[in-house]
Amino acid sequence: MGPLEGLWWADDMDDFLARLKDNWRWRLLINVPDWITSDMIEDAKHTALTKKNLPAIPDVRSQTLHEGNSAQVLHIGPYDDETPILTRLHHEYLPANNLREAGLHHEIYLSDPRRTDPAKVRTILRQPVEAQSG
């Protein structure tokens, strides 16, 4: 099983960069092998609902990402310390390379925050991009 991943966004990207978390939206992802079928996912959802009445279970679904080209960086440290590197990525790197956002901010959590010193937590910060026209 691969690491937990998350897609994050806000209506205004500056709210995201400023850590205005009340304005954020998100979706968590778990990579599953190709041999897992939609019927298997539905069976697992049914089993989970039978054992525990978790309100989010009906929202679980299969999704395939097609992100294309991306700019990404490895962040080491607490999640709340991501702002400076994300600001540089969005306000310096992308414009300097004639790129713009072309999808949702994607994080891949390489460390288990329950078992890792916050200063050593590793997270891949990925932003799908495309060339700016004009």
DSSP file with accessible surface (Angstrom, degrees, kcal/mol):
  #  RESIDUE AA STRUCTURE BP1 BP2  ACC     N-H-->O    O-->H-N    N-H-->O    O-->H-N    TCO  KAPPA ALPHA  PHI   PSI    X-CA   Y-CA   Z-CA
    1    1 A M              0   0  192      0, 0.0    31,-0.1     0, 0.0    29,-0.0   0.000 360.0 360.0 360.0 133.8    0.0    0.0    0.0
    2    2 A G        -     0   0   31     29,-0.6     3,-0.1     1,-0.2   108,-0.0  -0.158 360.0 -75.1 -78.9 177.9    1.3    3.4   -0.9
    3    3 A P        -     0   0   51      0, 0.0    28,-0.5     0, 0.0    -1,-0.2  -0.281  53.6 -91.1 -72.7 160.5    1.4    6.5    1.3
    4    4 A L  E     -A   30   0A  79    105,-0.4   105,-2.5    26,-0.1     2,-0.3  -0.417  47.9-167.1 -64.9 142.8   -1.7    8.6    2.1
    5    5 A E  E     -AB  29 108A  27     24,-2.4    24,-3.2   103,-0.2     2,-0.3  -0.917   6.1-159.4-131.4 160.2   -2.1   11.4   -0.4
    6    6 A G  E     -AB  28 107A   0    101,-2.7   101,-3.2    -2,-0.3     2,-0.5  -0.999  13.1-149.7-143.9 142.7   -4.3   14.5   -0.4
    7    7 A L  E     -AB  27 106A   4     20,-2.9    20,-2.0    -2,-0.3     2,-0.4  -0.957  26.4-173.5-105.6 132.0   -5.7   17.0   -2.9
    8    8 A W  E     +AB  26 105A  45     97,-2.6    97,-1.2    -2,-0.5     2,-0.3  -0.964  11.3 153.0-130.2 143.0   -6.1   20.5   -1.5
    9    9 A W  E     -A   25   0A  40     16,-2.3    16,-3.0    -2,-0.4     2,-0.3  -0.985  20.7-161.9-159.4 166.1   -7.7   23.7   -2.9
   10   10 A A  E     -A   24   0A  14     -2,-0.3    14,-0.1    14,-0.2     3,-0.1  -0.966  37.8-113.3-145.0 156.1   -9.4   26.9   -2.0
   11   11 A D  S    S+     0   0  146     12,-0.5     2,-0.5    -2,-0.3    -1,-0.1   0.873 115.5  38.6 -59.8 -33.7  -11.5   29.3   -4.1
   12   12 A D  S >> S-     0   0   78     11,-0.2     3,-1.6     1,-0.1     4,-1.1  -0.967  78.3-150.9-118.4 115.3   -8.7   31.8   -3.7
   13   13 A M  H 3> S+     0   0   37     -2,-0.5     4,-2.6     1,-0.3     5,-0.2   0.817  96.1  64.7 -57.5 -29.7   -5.2   30.2   -3.9
   14   14 A D  H 3> S+     0   0   83      1,-0.2     4,-2.3     2,-0.2    -1,-0.3   0.851  96.8  56.7 -64.3 -30.5   -3.9   33.0   -1.6
   15   15 A D  H <4>S+     0   0   37     -3,-1.6     5,-2.6     2,-0.2    -1,-0.2   0.885 108.5  47.9 -63.4 -36.6   -6.2   31.6    1.2
   16   16 A F  H ><5S+     0   0    1     -4,-1.1     3,-1.5    -3,-0.2    -2,-0.2   0.955 113.4  45.4 -67.7 -48.5   -4.5   28.3    0.7
   17   17 A L  H 3<5S+     0   0    7     -4,-2.6    -2,-0.2     1,-0.3    -1,-0.2   0.830 111.1  53.7 -66.1 -30.6   -1.0   29.9    0.8
   18   18 A A  T 3<5S-     0   0   61     -4,-2.3    -1,-0.3    -5,-0.2    -2,-0.2   0.402 112.8-119.7 -84.8   3.7   -1.9   32.0    3.9
   19   19 A R  T < 5 +     0   0   46     -3,-1.5     2,-2.0     1,-0.2    -3,-0.2   0.818  53.4 161.3  62.3  33.5   -3.1   28.9    5.7
   20   20 A L    > < -     0   0   87     -5,-2.6     3,-2.2     1,-0.2    -1,-0.2  -0.570  14.7-179.8 -81.3  77.8   -6.7   30.2    6.1
   21   21 A K  G >   +     0   0   96     -2,-2.0     3,-1.4     1,-0.3    -1,-0.2   0.719  68.0  68.9 -62.3 -25.2   -7.8   26.6    6.8
   22   22 A D  G 3  S+     0   0  164      1,-0.3    -1,-0.3    -3,-0.1    -2,-0.1   0.733 102.1  49.4 -65.2 -18.8  -11.5   27.4    7.2
   23   23 A N  G <  S+     0   0   79     -3,-2.2   -12,-0.5    -8,-0.1    -1,-0.3   0.374  92.3 105.5 -99.0   1.7  -11.5   28.2    3.4
   24   24 A W  E <   -A   10   0A  34     -3,-1.4     2,-0.3    -4,-0.2   -14,-0.2  -0.521  48.6-164.6 -85.0 153.4   -9.8   25.0    2.3
   25   25 A R  E     +A    9   0A 124    -16,-3.0   -16,-2.3    -2,-0.2     2,-0.3  -0.934  16.1 178.4-127.9 156.3  -11.4   22.0    0.7
   26   26 A W  E     -A    8   0A 148     -2,-0.3     2,-0.3   -18,-0.2   -18,-0.2  -0.977  24.9-158.6-156.2 163.0   -9.7   18.6    0.4
   27   27 A R  E     -A    7   0A  67    -20,-2.0   -20,-2.9    -2,-0.3     2,-0.3  -0.966  20.3-142.4-145.8 127.4   -9.9   15.0   -0.7
   28   28 A L  E     -A    6   0A  85     -2,-0.3     2,-0.3   -22,-0.2   -22,-0.3  -0.726  19.1-161.8 -93.5 147.4   -7.8   12.2    0.7
   29   29 A L  E     -A    5   0A  29    -24,-3.2   -24,-2.4    -2,-0.3     2,-0.4  -0.949  16.1-167.2-130.9 145.9   -6.5    9.5   -1.6
   30   30 A I  E     -A    4   0A 101     -2,-0.3     2,-0.3   -26,-0.2   -26,-0.1  -0.995  27.8-127.8-129.7 125.1   -5.1    6.0   -1.2
   31   31 A N        -     0   0  104    -28,-0.5   -29,-0.6    -2,-0.4    -2,-0.0  -0.545  29.7-167.7 -70.9 130.3   -3.4    4.4   -4.2
   32   32 A V        -     0   0   62     -2,-0.3    -1,-0.0   -31,-0.1    -2,-0.0  -0.919  26.5 -97.0-120.3 150.6   -4.8    0.9   -4.9
   33   33 A P    >   -     0   0   64      0, 0.0     3,-1.8     0, 0.0    -1,-0.0  -0.230  33.7-113.6 -61.8 154.7   -3.5   -1.8   -7.2
   34   34 A D  T 3  S+     0   0  166      1,-0.3    -2,-0.0     3,-0.0     0, 0.0   0.758 112.3  66.0 -60.3 -26.0   -4.9   -2.1  -10.7
   35   35 A W  T 3  S+     0   0  177      2,-0.1     2,-0.5     0, 0.0    -1,-0.3   0.582  75.0 103.0 -79.0  -5.7   -6.5   -5.4   -9.9
   36   36 A I    <   -     0   0   46     -3,-1.8     2,-0.2     4,-0.1    -4,-0.1  -0.646  63.7-154.2 -76.2 123.3   -8.9   -3.9   -7.4
   37   37 A T     >  -     0   0   67     -2,-0.5     4,-1.9     1,-0.1     5,-0.2  -0.538  27.3-111.9 -96.4 166.1  -12.3   -3.6   -9.1
   38   38 A S  H  > S+     0   0   82      1,-0.2     4,-2.5     2,-0.2     5,-0.2   0.858 119.7  56.9 -64.0 -33.4  -15.2   -1.3   -8.5
   39   39 A D  H  > S+     0   0  114      1,-0.2     4,-2.6     2,-0.2    -1,-0.2   0.904 105.2  50.9 -63.9 -38.6  -17.2   -4.2   -7.1
   40   40 A M  H  > S+     0   0   78      2,-0.2     4,-2.3     1,-0.2    -2,-0.2   0.899 109.9  49.9 -65.4 -39.2  -14.4   -4.9   -4.6
   41   41 A I  H  X S+     0   0   28     -4,-1.9     4,-2.5     2,-0.2    -2,-0.2   0.933 111.1  48.6 -64.4 -44.5  -14.5   -1.3   -3.5
   42   42 A E  H  X S+     0   0   96     -4,-2.5     4,-2.5     2,-0.2    -2,-0.2   0.907 110.7  51.0 -63.1 -40.2  -18.3   -1.4   -3.1
   43   43 A D  H  X S+     0   0  105     -4,-2.6     4,-2.5     2,-0.2    -1,-0.2   0.917 110.7  48.9 -62.4 -42.0  -18.1   -4.6   -1.1
   44   44 A A  H  X S+     0   0   60     -4,-2.3     4,-2.6     2,-0.2    -2,-0.2   0.900 110.6  50.6 -65.3 -40.1  -15.5   -3.0    1.2
   45   45 A K  H  X S+     0   0   31     -4,-2.5     4,-2.6     2,-0.2    -2,-0.2   0.931 110.9  48.8 -62.2 -44.8  -17.7    0.0    1.6
   46   46 A H  H  X S+     0   0  127     -4,-2.5     4,-2.1     2,-0.2    -2,-0.2   0.924 112.0  48.7 -60.8 -45.5  -20.7   -2.2    2.5
   47   47 A T  H  X S+     0   0   67     -4,-2.5     4,-2.1     1,-0.2     5,-0.2   0.925 111.9  49.1 -61.3 -43.7  -18.6   -4.2    5.0
   48   48 A A  H  X S+     0   0   33     -4,-2.6     4,-2.9     1,-0.2    -2,-0.2   0.908 111.1  49.3 -64.1 -41.1  -17.3   -0.9    6.6
   49   49 A L  H  < S+     0   0   66     -4,-2.6    -1,-0.2     1,-0.2    -2,-0.2   0.859 109.9  52.4 -65.6 -34.8  -20.8    0.5    6.9
   50   50 A T  H  < S+     0   0  103     -4,-2.1    -2,-0.2    -5,-0.2    -1,-0.2   0.903 117.4  37.2 -66.8 -39.7  -22.0   -2.8    8.5
   51   51 A K  H  < S+     0   0  167     -4,-2.1     2,-0.4     1,-0.3    -2,-0.2   0.843 131.3  16.7 -81.9 -37.8  -19.3   -2.7   11.1
   52   52 A K     <  -     0   0  138     -4,-2.9     2,-1.7    -5,-0.2    -1,-0.3  -0.999  67.7-133.2-140.3 136.0  -19.1    1.1   11.8
   53   53 A N        +     0   0  148     -2,-0.4    -4,-0.1    -3,-0.1    -3,-0.1  -0.563  40.5 166.5 -87.9  75.2  -21.6    3.8   10.9
   54   54 A L    >   -     0   0   83     -2,-1.7     3,-1.5    -6,-0.2    -2,-0.1  -0.820  31.3-147.8 -94.4 120.4  -19.1    6.2    9.5
   55   55 A P  T 3  S+     0   0  117      0, 0.0     4,-0.2     0, 0.0    -1,-0.1   0.738  92.5  57.4 -64.6 -20.6  -20.9    9.0    7.6
   56   56 A A  T >> S+     0   0   61      1,-0.2     3,-1.7     2,-0.1     4,-0.5   0.639  79.0  90.9 -86.3 -11.6  -18.1    9.5    5.0
   57   57 A I  G X4 S+     0   0   24     -3,-1.5     3,-1.9     1,-0.3    -1,-0.2   0.894  81.7  56.5 -54.0 -43.7  -18.1    5.9    3.7
   58   58 A P  G 34 S+     0   0   76      0, 0.0    -1,-0.3     0, 0.0    -2,-0.1   0.786 101.2  60.2 -62.0 -19.7  -20.7    6.6    1.0
   59   59 A D  G <4 S+     0   0  120     -3,-1.7    -2,-0.2    -4,-0.2     2,-0.2   0.603  78.5 109.9 -81.1 -12.4  -18.3    9.3   -0.4
   60   60 A V    <<  +     0   0   69     -3,-1.9     2,-0.3    -4,-0.5   -15,-0.0  -0.449  45.1 155.8 -66.1 132.9  -15.5    6.8   -1.0
   61   61 A R        -     0   0  141     -2,-0.2     2,-0.3     2,-0.0    -2,-0.0  -0.988  45.1-100.8-153.4 162.2  -15.0    6.2   -4.7
   62   62 A S        +     0   0   83     -2,-0.3     2,-0.3   -24,-0.0   -24,-0.0  -0.683  42.1 172.7 -86.0 137.8  -12.5    5.2   -7.3
   63   63 A Q        -     0   0   77     -2,-0.3     2,-0.5     2,-0.0    -2,-0.0  -0.991  22.6-148.7-147.1 138.6  -10.7    8.0   -9.1
   64   64 A T        -     0   0  101     -2,-0.3     2,-0.4     2,-0.0    -2,-0.0  -0.939  17.5-142.8-109.4 128.1   -7.8    8.0  -11.6
   65   65 A L        -     0   0   59     -2,-0.5     2,-0.3     1,-0.0     3,-0.1  -0.738  17.6-177.6 -90.1 138.6   -5.6   11.1  -11.6
   66   66 A H        +     0   0  167     -2,-0.4    -2,-0.0     1,-0.1    -1,-0.0  -0.749  19.6 156.9-129.0  78.9   -4.2   12.4  -14.9
   67   67 A E        -     0   0   44     -2,-0.3    62,-0.2     1,-0.2    -1,-0.1   0.751  23.0-169.6 -82.5 -25.3   -2.1   15.3  -13.6
   68   68 A G        +     0   0   68     60,-0.1    -1,-0.2    -3,-0.1    62,-0.1  -0.366  56.9  11.7  69.6-150.0    0.4   15.6  -16.5
   69   69 A N  S    S-     0   0  133     60,-0.2    60,-2.7    59,-0.1     2,-0.3  -0.320  76.9-179.3 -62.6 142.0    3.4   17.8  -16.0
   70   70 A S  E     -C  128   0A  43     58,-0.3     2,-0.5    31,-0.0    -2,-0.0  -0.984  29.4-137.8-142.6 151.1    3.9   19.0  -12.4
   71   71 A A  E     +C  127   0A   9     56,-2.7    56,-3.2    -2,-0.3     2,-0.3  -0.924  37.9 171.3-101.5 133.2    6.2   21.1  -10.4
   72   72 A Q  E     -C  126   0A 100     -2,-0.5     2,-0.3    54,-0.2    54,-0.2  -0.985  18.9-173.5-146.8 157.1    7.0   19.4   -7.1
   73   73 A V  E     -C  125   0A  47     52,-2.0    52,-3.1    -2,-0.3     2,-0.6  -0.984  28.6-118.0-146.6 148.8    9.3   19.8   -4.1
   74   74 A L  E     -C  124   0A  83     -2,-0.3     2,-0.5    50,-0.2    50,-0.2  -0.836  29.0-160.3 -89.7 122.2   10.1   17.7   -1.0
   75   75 A H  E     -C  123   0A  21     48,-3.4    48,-2.7    -2,-0.6     2,-0.5  -0.891   3.6-165.1-102.3 131.7    9.2   19.5    2.2
   76   76 A I  E     +C  122   0A 102     -2,-0.5    46,-0.2    46,-0.2    44,-0.1  -0.980  53.5  39.0-117.7 118.9   10.8   18.4    5.4
   77   77 A G  S    S-     0   0    4     44,-3.0    42,-0.2    -2,-0.5    43,-0.1  -0.799  97.5 -19.0 137.7-175.5    9.2   19.6    8.6
   78   78 A P    >   -     0   0   43      0, 0.0     3,-1.9     0, 0.0    -2,-0.0  -0.242  56.9-120.9 -62.5 149.3    5.7   20.3   10.0
   79   79 A Y  G >  S+     0   0   69      1,-0.3     3,-1.8     2,-0.2     4,-0.2   0.875 112.8  60.8 -56.6 -39.3    2.8   20.7    7.7
   80   80 A D  G 3  S+     0   0   92      1,-0.3     3,-0.4     2,-0.1    -1,-0.3   0.601  96.4  62.2 -68.7  -8.1    2.2   24.3    9.0
   81   81 A D  G <  S+     0   0   95     -3,-1.9     4,-0.4     1,-0.2    -1,-0.3   0.246  76.6  91.9 -97.8  12.2    5.7   25.2    7.8
   82   82 A E    <>  +     0   0    1     -3,-1.8     4,-2.4     1,-0.2     3,-0.3   0.711  60.6  88.0 -76.2 -21.0    4.9   24.6    4.1
   83   83 A T  H  > S+     0   0   33     -3,-0.4     4,-2.9     1,-0.2     5,-0.2   0.876  83.8  50.5 -52.6 -49.2    3.8   28.1    3.4
   84   84 A P  H  > S+     0   0   89      0, 0.0     4,-2.3     0, 0.0    -1,-0.2   0.929 114.6  43.6 -59.5 -42.0    7.2   29.7    2.4
   85   85 A I  H  > S+     0   0   46     -4,-0.4     4,-2.5    -3,-0.3    -2,-0.2   0.901 115.2  48.8 -71.6 -37.0    8.0   26.9   -0.1
   86   86 A L  H  X S+     0   0    0     -4,-2.4     4,-2.8     2,-0.2     5,-0.3   0.904 110.4  51.7 -67.5 -38.0    4.5   26.9   -1.6
   87   87 A T  H  X S+     0   0   49     -4,-2.9     4,-3.1    -5,-0.3     5,-0.4   0.935 111.5  46.6 -62.9 -44.7    4.6   30.7   -1.9
   88   88 A R  H  X>S+     0   0  142     -4,-2.3     5,-2.6    -5,-0.2     4,-1.9   0.914 112.6  50.8 -62.6 -42.0    8.0   30.5   -3.7
   89   89 A L  I  <>S+     0   0   15     -4,-2.5     5,-2.4     3,-0.2    -2,-0.2   0.954 120.3  33.4 -59.5 -49.4    6.6   27.7   -5.9
   90   90 A H  I  <5S+     0   0   12     -4,-2.8    -2,-0.2     3,-0.2    -1,-0.2   0.834 128.7  33.4 -79.7 -35.3    3.5   29.6   -6.9
   91   91 A H  I  <5S+     0   0  103     -4,-3.1    -3,-0.2    -5,-0.3    -2,-0.2   0.596 133.9  17.9-101.3 -12.5    4.8   33.2   -7.0
   92   92 A E  I  X5S+     0   0  114     -4,-1.9     4,-2.3    -5,-0.4    -3,-0.2   0.689 123.7  41.4-119.5 -59.7    8.4   32.7   -8.1
   93   93 A Y  I  ><S+     0   0  112     -5,-2.6     4,-1.4     2,-0.2    -3,-0.2   0.934 115.5  47.1 -63.6 -50.3    9.0   29.3   -9.8
   94   94 A L  H >4XS+     0   0    5     -5,-2.4     5,-2.9    -6,-0.3     3,-0.7   0.963 116.9  41.9 -60.6 -51.8    5.8   29.1  -11.9
   95   95 A P  H >45S+     0   0   68      0, 0.0     3,-1.7     0, 0.0    -1,-0.2   0.910 112.2  55.4 -62.3 -38.0    6.0   32.6  -13.3
   96   96 A A  H 3<5S+     0   0   82     -4,-2.3    -2,-0.2     1,-0.3    -3,-0.2   0.764 113.4  42.1 -65.2 -23.0    9.7   32.4  -13.9
   97   97 A N  T <<5S-     0   0   81     -4,-1.4    -1,-0.3    -3,-0.7    -3,-0.1   0.151 116.0-111.8-110.7  18.5    9.2   29.3  -16.0
   98   98 A N  T < 5S+     0   0   86     -3,-1.7    34,-2.8     1,-0.2     2,-0.3   0.876  73.5 135.8  55.2  43.1    6.1   30.6  -17.8
   99   99 A L  E   < -E  131   0B  34     -5,-2.9     2,-0.3    32,-0.3    32,-0.2  -0.835  35.2-169.0-118.9 157.6    3.9   28.1  -16.1
  100  100 A R  E     -E  130   0B 100     30,-2.4    30,-2.0    -2,-0.3   -10,-0.0  -0.956  39.0 -81.2-139.5 162.1    0.5   28.2  -14.4
  101  101 A E  E     +E  129   0B  81     -2,-0.3    28,-0.3    28,-0.2     3,-0.1  -0.323  39.5 176.3 -61.8 140.6   -1.5   25.9  -12.2
  102  102 A A        -     0   0   44     26,-2.5     2,-0.3     1,-0.1    27,-0.2  -0.071  61.4  -1.7-137.7  32.2   -3.4   23.2  -14.1
  103  103 A G  S    S-     0   0   41     25,-0.4     2,-0.1     3,-0.0    -1,-0.1  -0.963  93.9 -44.2 166.0-176.6   -5.0   21.2  -11.4
  104  104 A L        -     0   0   60     -2,-0.3   -95,-0.2     1,-0.1     2,-0.1  -0.449  61.0 -98.2 -79.9 146.2   -5.3   20.7   -7.6
  105  105 A H  E     -B    8   0A   3    -97,-1.2   -97,-2.6    22,-0.1     2,-0.5  -0.424  45.0-156.9 -59.1 133.6   -2.5   21.0   -5.2
  106  106 A H  E     -BD   7 126A   2     20,-3.1    20,-3.2   -99,-0.2     2,-0.4  -0.969  11.2-169.4-126.0 126.5   -1.4   17.4   -4.4
  107  107 A E  E     -BD   6 125A   8   -101,-3.2  -101,-2.7    -2,-0.5     2,-0.5  -0.947   7.2-161.4-117.4 140.2    0.5   16.3   -1.3
  108  108 A I  E     -BD   5 124A  15     16,-2.1    16,-2.6    -2,-0.4     2,-0.9  -0.984  15.0-145.4-120.9 117.6    2.0   12.9   -0.8
  109  109 A Y  E     + D   0 123A  25   -105,-2.5  -105,-0.4    -2,-0.5    14,-0.2  -0.747  22.2 174.2 -91.2 103.9    2.7   12.1    2.9
  110  110 A L        +     0   0   64     12,-1.7     2,-0.3    -2,-0.9    13,-0.2   0.642  62.8  56.3 -84.2 -16.8    5.9   10.0    3.1
  111  111 A S  S    S-     0   0   18     11,-1.0    10,-0.1     5,-0.0     3,-0.0  -0.848  80.5-123.3-116.6 154.0    6.0   10.0    6.9
  112  112 A D    >>  -     0   0   39     -2,-0.3     3,-2.0     1,-0.1     4,-1.1  -0.848  19.3-155.9 -92.5 109.8    3.6    8.9    9.6
  113  113 A P  T 34 S+     0   0   70      0, 0.0    -1,-0.1     0, 0.0     8,-0.1   0.710  91.1  62.7 -64.5 -15.5    3.1   12.0   11.7
  114  114 A R  T 34 S+     0   0  202      1,-0.2     3,-0.0     3,-0.1    -2,-0.0   0.712 117.4  27.6 -76.5 -19.9    2.1    9.8   14.7
  115  115 A R  T <4 S+     0   0  205     -3,-2.0     2,-0.4     2,-0.1    -1,-0.2   0.378 108.7  79.4-121.4  -1.0    5.6    8.2   14.7
  116  116 A T  S  < S-     0   0   39     -4,-1.1     5,-0.1    -5,-0.0    -5,-0.0  -0.929  82.8-110.2-118.7 136.5    7.9   10.9   13.2
  117  117 A D    >>  -     0   0   92     -2,-0.4     3,-2.7     1,-0.1     4,-0.5  -0.397  34.4-123.6 -55.4 130.2    9.3   13.9   14.9
  118  118 A P  G >4 S+     0   0   81      0, 0.0     3,-1.0     0, 0.0    -1,-0.1   0.832 111.2  60.0 -51.6 -32.9    7.5   16.9   13.3
  119  119 A A  G 34 S+     0   0   61      1,-0.2    -2,-0.1   -42,-0.2   -43,-0.0   0.688 109.4  43.9 -68.7 -14.9   10.8   18.4   12.2
  120  120 A K  G <4 S+     0   0  139     -3,-2.7    -1,-0.2   -44,-0.1     2,-0.1   0.355  78.5 127.4-112.1   3.0   11.5   15.2   10.2
  121  121 A V    <<  -     0   0    6     -3,-1.0   -44,-3.0    -4,-0.5     2,-0.5  -0.429  48.1-149.9 -64.3 130.8    8.1   14.7    8.5
  122  122 A R  E     +C   76   0A 113    -46,-0.2   -12,-1.7    -2,-0.1   -11,-1.0  -0.921  20.6 171.5-110.6 129.7    8.6   14.4    4.7
  123  123 A T  E     -CD  75 109A   0    -48,-2.7   -48,-3.4    -2,-0.5     2,-0.6  -0.999  27.7-138.2-137.7 128.9    5.9   15.5    2.3
  124  124 A I  E     -CD  74 108A  32    -16,-2.6   -16,-2.1    -2,-0.4     2,-0.6  -0.789  18.3-156.8 -84.2 125.7    6.0   15.8   -1.5
  125  125 A L  E     -CD  73 107A   0    -52,-3.1   -52,-2.0    -2,-0.6     2,-0.4  -0.932  17.7-177.9-104.2 116.2    4.3   19.1   -2.5
  126  126 A R  E     -CD  72 106A  53    -20,-3.2   -20,-3.1    -2,-0.6   -54,-0.2  -0.952  16.0-174.2-123.6 136.3    3.1   18.7   -6.1
  127  127 A Q  E     -C   71   0A   1    -56,-3.2   -56,-2.7    -2,-0.4   -22,-0.1  -0.955  23.9-134.2-128.7 111.9    1.3   21.2   -8.4
  128  128 A P  E     -C   70   0A   2      0, 0.0   -26,-2.5     0, 0.0   -25,-0.4  -0.409  36.2-173.6 -59.0 140.2    0.1   20.2  -11.8
  129  129 A V  E     -E  101   0B  14    -60,-2.7     2,-0.3   -28,-0.3   -60,-0.2  -0.903  22.1-168.6-136.0 164.1    1.1   22.8  -14.4
  130  130 A E  E     -E  100   0B  86    -30,-2.0   -30,-2.4    -2,-0.3     2,-0.1  -0.957  40.9 -86.2-145.8 161.1    0.8   23.9  -18.0
  131  131 A A  E     -E   99   0B  70     -2,-0.3     2,-0.3   -32,-0.2   -32,-0.3  -0.424  43.7-118.3 -68.3 139.7    2.5   26.5  -20.1
  132  132 A Q        -     0   0   77    -34,-2.8     2,-0.3    -2,-0.1    -1,-0.1  -0.608  28.0-130.2 -75.0 138.0    1.1   30.0  -19.9
  133  133 A S              0   0   96     -2,-0.3    -1,-0.0     1,-0.1   -35,-0.0  -0.679 360.0 360.0 -88.8 146.6   -0.2   31.2  -23.2
  134  134 A G              0   0  120     -2,-0.3    -1,-0.1     0, 0.0    -2,-0.1   0.610 360.0 360.0  86.0 360.0    0.9   34.5  -24.5
